[in-house]
């Protein structure tokens, strides 16, 4: 794959910069007492993934959640903030990023690439994003942009903030439907991080420019051979 025209590499966070299982193992005692809330929240997020961009994203999401919870929009907004946005912050305190991710980003920055973050959840929920925020030129939440992936709006706003054309950006994500399809639809290059399972290469994406399971593989694709240890 020819990366010579790439001037920026942007990353999803959840499931991309850290392994999802590291988050899931910390969730049972938090999830179980709130399981009904989380199930209804999942239904609302499915709706929001299909909702056109809006400047009132938080309000619209709260309105849908209020219908599911049979409460006022204000109460739904407060419960979303308490359970989802602030409630999950501490779950990330002891999660470590994928092996090689931070070193790869440092190397990208050192070699003149712009770095971006685009996440469907507020990036500030992860604090300094394991030190990665300091290297970023743009940190953007899809909710702030007005629409969840795979809507074109957050990807185009990311490109605008990076002051680059979409085709000059490589977007890295784990969710094929949202990250890969969404970024490719606006003309970006895409790198799909798949689970490091046996025979994972059988799951190579037909539309992503590269499929990988460890960050050293993506680093090799851009810079050449690197020393590595598997996770």
C-alpha positions in Angstrom: 0.0 0.0 0.0 1.3 3.5 -0.9 1.2 5.8 2.1 3.2 8.6 0.4 0.1 10.9 0.1 -0.9 10.5 3.8 -0.3 13.6 5.9 -2.2 12.7 9.0 -3.2 9.6 10.9 -6.4 9.7 13.0 -7.6 7.2 15.6 -10.8 6.0 17.1 -10.4 5.3 20.8 -12.6 2.6 22.2 -11.5 -0.8 21.0 -8.8 0.7 18.9 -6.3 2.4 21.2 -7.2 -0.2 24.0 -8.5 -3.7 23.8 -12.3 -3.8 24.6 -11.9 -6.9 26.8 -9.8 -4.8 29.2 -12.9 -2.5 29.7 -15.4 -5.3 29.7 -13.8 -7.2 32.6 -14.2 -4.1 34.8 -17.9 -3.7 33.9 -20.0 -6.6 35.5 -20.5 -5.1 38.9 -21.3 -1.7 37.4 -23.4 -3.0 34.6 -25.7 -5.5 36.4 -27.6 -3.1 38.6 -28.0 -0.8 35.7 -28.6 -3.4 33.0 -32.0 -2.1 31.9 -30.6 1.4 31.6 -27.7 0.1 29.5 -30.0 -1.9 27.2 -32.2 1.1 26.6 -29.1 3.2 26.0 -27.9 0.8 23.4 -31.2 1.1 21.6 -31.0 4.9 21.7 -27.4 4.8 20.3 -28.6 2.6 17.4 -31.1 5.4 16.6 -28.5 8.1 16.9 -26.1 6.2 14.6 -28.8 6.6 11.9 -29.8 10.2 12.9 -28.7 13.0 10.5 -26.2 15.6 12.0 -27.7 18.0 14.4 -26.3 20.9 16.5 -28.5 19.6 19.3 -27.1 16.1 19.5 -27.2 15.8 23.4 -30.7 17.1 23.5 -32.0 14.8 20.8 -30.3 11.8 22.4 -31.9 12.7 25.7 -35.3 13.0 24.1 -35.0 9.4 22.8 -33.7 8.2 26.1 -36.6 9.9 27.9 -39.1 8.0 25.8 -37.4 4.7 26.7 -37.2 5.5 30.4 -40.6 7.2 30.5 -39.2 10.3 32.2 -38.6 13.9 31.4 -35.9 14.9 28.9 -34.0 16.7 31.6 -34.0 13.7 33.9 -32.8 11.5 31.0 -30.0 13.9 30.3 -28.9 13.9 34.0 -29.0 10.1 34.2 -27.0 9.8 31.0 -24.4 12.1 32.4 -24.3 10.3 35.7 -24.3 6.7 34.4 -22.5 7.0 31.0 -20.4 10.1 30.7 -19.1 10.6 34.3 -20.0 7.1 35.6 -17.6 5.4 33.2 -14.7 7.7 33.6 -13.1 5.8 36.5 -13.3 2.5 34.5 -10.5 3.8 32.2 -8.1 4.8 35.0 -6.3 1.4 35.1 -6.7 0.3 31.5 -3.5 0.3 29.5 -3.4 1.2 25.7 -2.6 -1.4 23.1 1.1 -2.4 23.0 3.0 -0.2 20.6 0.2 2.4 20.1 1.9 5.2 22.0 5.3 4.6 20.4 3.8 4.4 17.0 2.0 7.8 17.5 5.2 9.3 18.8 7.0 8.1 15.7 4.3 9.5 13.4 4.6 12.9 15.1 8.4 12.8 14.9 8.2 12.2 11.2 5.9 15.1 10.5 2.5 13.5 10.4 -0.5 15.3 12.0 -2.3 13.2 14.6 -6.1 13.2 15.2 -8.6 11.6 17.5 -12.2 11.0 16.5 -14.4 9.1 19.0 -18.1 8.5 19.3 -17.7 9.1 23.0 -16.3 12.3 24.5 -12.4 11.9 24.4 -12.1 13.8 27.7 -13.8 10.8 29.3 -10.4 9.1 28.9 -8.4 12.0 30.5 -5.1 12.5 28.6 -5.8 9.4 26.6 -2.7 7.6 28.0 -0.5 10.6 27.1 -1.6 10.5 23.5 -3.6 13.8 23.7 -0.3 15.7 24.0 0.7 14.6 20.5 -2.7 15.3 18.8 -3.3 18.2 16.5 -7.1 17.6 16.7 -9.2 15.8 19.3 -12.8 15.5 18.4 -15.9 13.7 19.7 -18.5 12.7 17.2 -21.2 14.0 19.5 -19.6 17.4 19.5 -19.6 17.2 15.7 -23.3 16.5 15.7 -23.5 13.0 14.5 -22.2 9.5 15.3 -20.2 7.5 12.9 -20.6 6.4 10.1 -22.2 9.7 9.2 -19.9 11.8 7.1 -20.2 14.9 9.3 -17.6 13.9 12.0 -15.1 12.7 9.5 -15.4 15.8 7.4 -15.1 18.0 10.4 -12.0 16.1 11.4 -10.5 16.7 8.0 -11.4 20.4 8.2 -9.8 20.8 11.6 -6.7 19.0 10.4 -6.7 21.4 7.4 -6.3 18.5 5.0 -8.2 16.7 2.3 -9.9 13.5 3.3 -7.7 11.5 1.0 -4.7 12.8 2.9 -5.8 11.1 6.1 -5.5 7.5 7.3 -8.2 6.7 9.8 -7.6 3.8 12.2 -10.6 2.0 13.9 -11.9 -1.3 15.1 -15.6 -1.0 14.1 -15.9 -2.0 10.5 -19.4 -0.6 10.0 -18.8 2.7 11.7 -15.0 3.4 11.5 -14.0 1.8 8.2 -17.1 2.3 6.1 -17.6 5.8 7.5 -14.1 7.0 6.7 -13.9 5.3 3.3 -17.2 6.9 2.3 -15.7 10.4 2.6 -12.5 9.4 0.7 -10.1 8.7 3.6 -7.8 5.8 3.7 -8.7 3.3 6.4 -6.9 0.8 8.6 -8.9 -1.8 10.4 -7.6 -3.2 13.7 -9.0 -6.8 14.1 -8.9 -9.0 17.1 -5.6 -10.9 17.4 -7.3 -14.3 17.2 -6.0 -17.4 15.3 -6.5 -17.0 11.6 -7.6 -13.4 12.1 -6.2 -12.7 8.5 -9.3 -14.6 7.2 -11.3 -11.6 8.3 -9.4 -9.1 6.2 -11.6 -6.2 5.2 -12.5 -5.9 1.5 -12.6 -2.1 1.7 -10.0 -1.1 4.3 -6.6 -0.3 2.9 -5.0 -2.4 5.5 -6.1 -4.9 8.1 -3.9 -5.5 11.2 -4.1 -6.9 14.7 -1.0 -5.3 16.4 0.2 -1.8 16.0 3.7 -2.9 15.0 2.1 -4.2 11.8 0.7 -0.8 10.9 4.0 0.8 11.8 5.8 -1.7 9.5 3.4 -0.8 6.7 4.2 2.9 7.0 7.9 3.0 8.1 9.3 -0.5 7.3 10.5 -3.2 9.6 10.3 -2.6 13.4 11.1 -4.7 16.4 8.0 -5.9 18.2 6.6 -8.1 20.9 3.0 -9.5 20.6 0.4 -8.6 23.2 
